[in-house]
């Protein structure tokens, strides 16, 4: 722990251990005491260039309550959930000009630890990168590139992730779905904003992966439900329309075409394109995926032998697979199978989250890899760093397991989209029509096999917005994967890009 970031004190505002909950007895009934916020505050300093940022960290769980209405009668404001969060607020800053950014990851089922300790927060984990992974127990260092330099930060763990849980006797499954997820995260944002006097501050929402789908819908919900207009929306590894990456449920060919540029980039990284530049490979793959490939797939068995042979040859060359494999796959390359097949002759699997990573295949004849080597590479460092940091530096102790990636949220409910694609781009359109000042920053990783850049671009290209609103969308690209900040040059560049975006979009001198 560096001197600058060591806690200089703590103030426990409320601590409630479920094992120590008192019970009020009334007659024959016993009721648990109403849950209260469980938060710890500490004070720190971060050196950024020649500046010393003094800031206050607050971490723990916040009780969410819902108004009950039954048969036309108001039944009170009932506790329903306890969501975990960590905030960083610069000391002695002007709340009217100081931006605040609310951040979360995706999944569904992911905590916010990745953006927190990987990119945005004042402390970051040192995990290493491809070919140079750090051994346990890893390290945690100051992050002078933290977005805290230009914005206060609030990291949110949605229900059943991190330390977030339903109240005792509650039903967490009620929150394991699109709409309730949006509503609960929005309620935490509203509470934090109100309790900290930040309604007049410039406000941003930052989401990664499924967090971009949540973020786009959340922007519309915050504006329509609460009148809380945002200055900016940050979409990292964006996926707003799940049909753009759907290989199975709808049996359409869209995903096969939109994934091709990612396959080409991955093949380039692993030496399948000789001395060609990445840009030239991407240009060819994107052009083919935009025009010829969709036509080829739409023809089905109407393709002539010559047309099919030409398509097989082109797809094999771009993807790095053999012509025999592409032909047997009927010109349709599914992504899990691709990452298993590309380096099969070397008995290696390629990472899905970050295709720069490889790992030994469990079986050389497997159709799909048994695990994602890119996730394997980073799960340990982030878990170790967080479990140390939250206790030793932020001063928060809990015997609950911090759910880094929670399986408890499944099955996830998309009942709101029954009979239609899971697509929140109309929500983003509505938010941008409603708020002419809403700026959108989208970050793409060329080696991201979970949310491919060309699919995300395609969704943006089909937004039904006037030119002046489309001009509010900006794009940033990195030669990295889903968590592009694992790649050090990308982390440094992305940190600069986001800081510049916040300053430009805040509307005031920050």
Secondary structure as UniProt FT lines:
FT   TURN            3..5
FT   STRAND          10..14
FT   HELIX           18..20
FT   STRAND          23..26
FT   TURN            27..28
FT   STRAND          29..32
FT   STRAND          38..48
FT   TURN            49..50
FT   STRAND          51..70
FT   TURN            71..72
FT   STRAND          73..90
FT   TURN            91..92
FT   TURN            95..97
FT   STRAND          99..104
FT   TURN            107..109
FT   HELIX           113..115
FT   HELIX           116..120
FT   STRAND          123..126
FT   STRAND          128..129
FT   TURN            130..131
FT   STRAND          132..133
FT   TURN            136..137
FT   STRAND          139..142
FT   TURN            144..145
FT   HELIX           147..149
FT   STRAND          151..157
FT   TURN            159..160
FT   STRAND          165..166
FT   TURN            168..169
FT   HELIX           172..175
FT   HELIX           178..195
FT   TURN            196..197
FT   TURN            199..200
FT   STRAND          203..209
FT   HELIX           210..226
FT   STRAND          232..238
FT   HELIX           242..245
FT   HELIX           254..269
FT   TURN            270..275
FT   HELIX           278..287
FT   HELIX           288..292
FT   HELIX           293..299
FT   HELIX           300..302
FT   HELIX           305..319
FT   HELIX           323..328
FT   TURN            329..331
FT   HELIX           335..341
FT   TURN            342..343
FT   HELIX           344..346
FT   STRAND          348..350
FT   TURN            355..356
FT   STRAND          358..360
FT   TURN            364..365
FT   HELIX           373..388
FT   HELIX           389..393
FT   TURN            408..409
FT   HELIX           415..417
FT   TURN            418..419
FT   HELIX           425..434
FT   TURN            436..437
FT   STRAND          439..445
FT   TURN            446..447
FT   HELIX           453..461
FT   HELIX           467..470
FT   TURN            471..472
FT   STRAND          473..478
FT   HELIX           484..486
FT   HELIX           488..505
//
